[in-house]
Amino acid sequence: IINRTRKNKDLVEFGASPRASLGLILAAKARALIDGRKCVTKEDIEEMALPILRHRIILSFKAEREGKSADDVIKELIK
């Protein structure tokens, strides 16, 4: 997911940093632990992607012109 934010120049001007990767991993681990699990699932990562990444990407002019929010772009990248 993090790499996709860097490679998709059509929607993202500046992608998420390596620190965003660490934040996403830690948040997904915390979510799994809160749910009583010892392992992280794909759903944990997808669920935590929005709150972790929304402020760590800068949208391209094209994405802003189309009225897309950071959440919209992240959801597209997760698919």
Contacts in CASP RR format, 6 or more apart in sequence:
PFRMAT RR
TARGET T0000
AUTHOR 0000-0000-0000
METHOD contacts of the structure
MODEL  1
IINRTRKNKDLVEFGASPRASLGLILAAKARALIDGRKCVTKEDIEEMAL
PILRHRIILSFKAEREGKSADDVIKELIK
1 24 0 8 1.000
1 45 0 8 1.000
1 49 0 8 1.000
1 53 0 8 1.000
1 74 0 8 1.000
1 77 0 8 1.000
1 78 0 8 1.000
2 15 0 8 1.000
2 16 0 8 1.000
2 18 0 8 1.000
2 20 0 8 1.000
2 21 0 8 1.000
2 24 0 8 1.000
2 53 0 8 1.000
4 77 0 8 1.000
5 12 0 8 1.000
5 15 0 8 1.000
5 16 0 8 1.000
5 20 0 8 1.000
5 53 0 8 1.000
5 57 0 8 1.000
5 74 0 8 1.000
5 77 0 8 1.000
6 12 0 8 1.000
6 15 0 8 1.000
6 16 0 8 1.000
8 73 0 8 1.000
8 77 0 8 1.000
9 60 0 8 1.000
10 60 0 8 1.000
10 62 0 8 1.000
10 63 0 8 1.000
11 59 0 8 1.000
11 60 0 8 1.000
11 62 0 8 1.000
11 63 0 8 1.000
11 68 0 8 1.000
11 73 0 8 1.000
11 76 0 8 1.000
11 77 0 8 1.000
12 57 0 8 1.000
12 58 0 8 1.000
12 59 0 8 1.000
12 60 0 8 1.000
12 63 0 8 1.000
12 73 0 8 1.000
13 58 0 8 1.000
13 59 0 8 1.000
13 60 0 8 1.000
13 61 0 8 1.000
14 57 0 8 1.000
14 58 0 8 1.000
15 56 0 8 1.000
15 57 0 8 1.000
15 58 0 8 1.000
16 53 0 8 1.000
16 56 0 8 1.000
16 57 0 8 1.000
17 56 0 8 1.000
20 52 0 8 1.000
20 53 0 8 1.000
20 56 0 8 1.000
23 52 0 8 1.000
24 45 0 8 1.000
24 48 0 8 1.000
24 49 0 8 1.000
24 52 0 8 1.000
24 53 0 8 1.000
25 40 0 8 1.000
27 48 0 8 1.000
27 51 0 8 1.000
27 52 0 8 1.000
28 40 0 8 1.000
28 44 0 8 1.000
28 45 0 8 1.000
28 47 0 8 1.000
28 48 0 8 1.000
29 40 0 8 1.000
29 44 0 8 1.000
31 40 0 8 1.000
31 44 0 8 1.000
31 47 0 8 1.000
31 48 0 8 1.000
32 38 0 8 1.000
32 39 0 8 1.000
32 40 0 8 1.000
32 41 0 8 1.000
32 44 0 8 1.000
35 44 0 8 1.000
46 78 0 8 1.000
49 74 0 8 1.000
49 78 0 8 1.000
50 71 0 8 1.000
50 74 0 8 1.000
50 75 0 8 1.000
53 70 0 8 1.000
53 74 0 8 1.000
54 70 0 8 1.000
54 71 0 8 1.000
54 74 0 8 1.000
55 70 0 8 1.000
57 70 0 8 1.000
57 73 0 8 1.000
57 74 0 8 1.000
59 68 0 8 1.000
59 70 0 8 1.000
59 73 0 8 1.000
63 73 0 8 1.000
END
